[in-house]
Amino acid sequence: MIQQVENPALEIHDLTVSYDKKPVLWGIDLSIPRGALCGIIGPNGAGKSTLIKAIMNLVDMNSGYVKLFDQTLDEVRKKVSYVPQRESVDWDFPASVLDVVLMGRYANLGLFKNPRRADKDAALKALEMVGMEKYSKRQISQLSGGQQQRVFLARALTQNADIYFLDEPFSGVDAATEKAIFQILKNLSKDGKTIIVVHHDLQSVEPYFEWVILLNLRLVASGPTKQVFTPALLEETYGGKLTLLTEVGELVKKGEFEAREKQ
């Protein structure tokens, strides 16, 4: 089930990407409505992160095209924000938390211009939104994984973009941080922003997302969560892996072990 929409925030047509001549995405066709809170779901190695990188023009496409608000990425770059996987970032670079968040304002500053008072105020407000204002002078390398994730989200918020791409923003964070980040994303969606999130936890898909992309090399489904997040389509996406995932989920529900560390 692949539901196309009119006047989409994101449109992908016939997208194919390969690494060393081995396809990792094949013939992807989809469109996402404006203002949607969308999850990209699929097993490890399904091409979820590659899809985001292709949209952001960070990997070469063998075929196809991507449009954002019916324009190319270069035409709307200031409207687009991208939060990569935390593991892909070198956290040893010498910068304070505030400096990192201010990087989100650079696109609006112009060449060789220093941040203005308004930019610093916007950065501090974003840090307050993610609960990190008291760490503004701390070196980014001194923070925990969950704190670093919040800072990168704050950097994205300062861009005041129209569409946000987040690659596993909940990975490695505690339950309180995940809840706080999701609430921010939900508020952005209510304000008309489009949010597209690479996500791996099947248990939180239904409460978190209103639109779902099911992906495993090819596009299995794309549409409203209630129509797409079904046992049949999940089985098609995960195959035999789904049985194990379901069993683990049932153990978590019974409280036989914690899904993540609580703080």
N, C-alpha and C positions, 0 to 999 in steps of 0.2 A: 504494500500500500504506500504509494508515493503521492502526496497531495501537493500540487503546485498552487501558488497564490498569485494574485494580481498585485502590482505595485510593491514588489518585495523589497525588504532591506538587503537581502543577499540572494543572488541568483548564480547558480553554477551549472554549466552545460558541458557535457561530454568530457569531464575532467579525468585525465589519466596521468599518473606519476609513477616513475620507476626509479629504482636504485640499482646501479650495475646491471641494467637491462632486465631486472626483475620487477614486475609491476607490484606496487604497494597500494595503489588506488586505480580502479578501472571503471571508466565510463560513468562518472558520477553526474547525475542530473537532479538538482533540487532547488527549491526556493523557500525562503523563510520570511514570514510576515513581520512587518515593522512592529516593534514593541514587544516581541516575543521573548520569553525566558526559555531558552532552548538547550537541551542536553545532547551531546554526541556520545553515544553508548556503543560499546563493542568490546570484544576480548582483547588481550594484549597482542600487539602486532597487527591490529586490524586496520591501521592507517589513520587513527583519530588525530594524533598530533600532526601527521603529515598533511591532513586535510586543512588544518588551521594554518600551517606553514605555507601551503600552496596559495591559500586565500591572501596571506600577507606577502606573497611573492618572495618567500625565503627559500623555496625550492623550485627547481625548474619543472614545468609541465610538459609532458609529451604531446598532449592535445587538450583542447577545450579552452574555456574562458571563465572568468569570474567577474561579476558586476556587483557593486555596492551602491544601493540607491540609484541603479541604472547607469552607473558611471564606473570608470576604472579606478583601481586603488590610488593611482597617482593623482587623480582628479579630486578625490575625497579624503586624502590621507589625514588631514586635520580632524576629520570626523570619526576616525578609527583609532581604537586603543587595543593594545595587545599585551597580555600578561603571560609570559612563557612559563614553562615548568620551572619550579624552583631549582631543581637539580641541574638545569642547563645554564645557570648563572654563576659567574665567579664572584663569590661573596667576600673575597679578600681584598677587593679594591678599596682604597682609602677614601671613604665618603661617609658623611654623617647621614642619619635618617632623613633630616630635612633636605639635605643636598639631593638625595635620591628622589624624594618626592617632587622637588622642584624641577627635576628633569622632565616631568610630565608637562611643564609649561613652556619648554624650549621651542616647540613648534610655533607658538604664538608670539615669541619674543623677537624673532628675526635675527639675522646674522650679527654677532658680536655685541648683542645687547644684554645687559645685566638684568637679573630679576628685579621687578619693581616691588613696592610695598604690597600692592594688590596680589602679586604672584605669591609672595610669602604668606600673606593672609589666607589665600586659597589653599596653599600647601598645609598650613597649620589646621585649617578647617577639615581637610581631608584626613589628616592624622587623627583628629578628634573623632571623626566618623568611624574610624576603624579601631579606636581605643588605644592609639599609640602616641598621643600628644606629649606625654611625659618622657618619651624616649627620643625626642627630636634632635638632641645633641649627641646621642649615642652613635658610635661607629656601627655601620650596618653589619659588619662581620661579628659583632658581639651579641647579636640577637639570636634567639632560638628560631627554629624552622618556621613555626607558626607565626612568630612576630615578623620575620622577614616576608612571609606571604602577605601579611596585613599591610606592610609598608609598600610592597609592589602594587597592591590594590589601591592604596592611597595615591600612588603615583598615577595610576590609570584614572582615578577620579578627578584629579586636577586638570586633566585634558578636556574634561567636559565634552566627551565624544558622543556620537549618536549611536555607535555600535561598538560593543566590547567583545573581544575574544579572549577567553581565559582557558589555559591549558592545565587541567587538573589543579584548580586552586585549593581544593580540600585535601590534597595529598600531604600526609605527614603532619596534619594539624589536629589539635584536640577537639572534642565535641563542642566546647564553648566557642572556639574560634570559628569552627564550621558554621555554627548557628548564626554568629555575628556576620560572617561574610555573606551567607545566604540572604539574610535580612536586608543587607545593603543592595544586593543584586535585585531582590524583589522590589525594593523601593525605586531603583533605577528603571526597572521595567514598567512600574506604575507611572513613571514620569515620561514614558514613551520611548525610552532607550531600548535598543535591541541587545540582548545578552546571549552569547553562544559559548557554552562551557563543555570542555572535554571532561567526562565524568566516568568513574569506574564502579561506584557503589550502587548496585541495583536496588537495594532496599530504600534508598532515599530519592529515587527517580520520580516516583509519583507525587510525593509532597513537594518536591523542588521545582519540577519543570512542567510547563504547559504544552511544550512542543518537544518532540524527540526525533533524533536521527539515529537509526540503527545501522551500523556500519561493520562490515567485515570484508575488506578488499573492495567489494562492490557495495552499492547502496541497497540495503535490504528494505528499509522503510523510512519514511519521513512524513510526519503529520502530528496532529494533536495527540497528546500523551494517552488519553483514554482509548483512542483508536489504534495506536501503534504499539503501545507497551503491553502486548498480549503474550500469553504463553507460546502460541504458535509462531509468532514472529521472533520472539526471543530464542526459541529452539532453532529457528532457521539462522539466527545470528551467531549463536554460541555453539550449536551442535551438542555433542556429548558433554561439553564443559558445563552446560547449564545444570545438569543433574547435581554435580558437586556444589555449584554455587547455591542451589536451592537448599541442599542439605545444610550447608554452613549457615545460611540465613535462618533456617529453622532453629539451629542451636543457639544463635544469637538471641532470637526472640524468646527462647526458653531461659535465657540468662546463664547458660552453661559456660560462656566466656564473654569478655567484653569486646565489642567491635572496635573500640579505640580507647586510648588512655583518656581519662577524665581529669581535669584540673580544677 
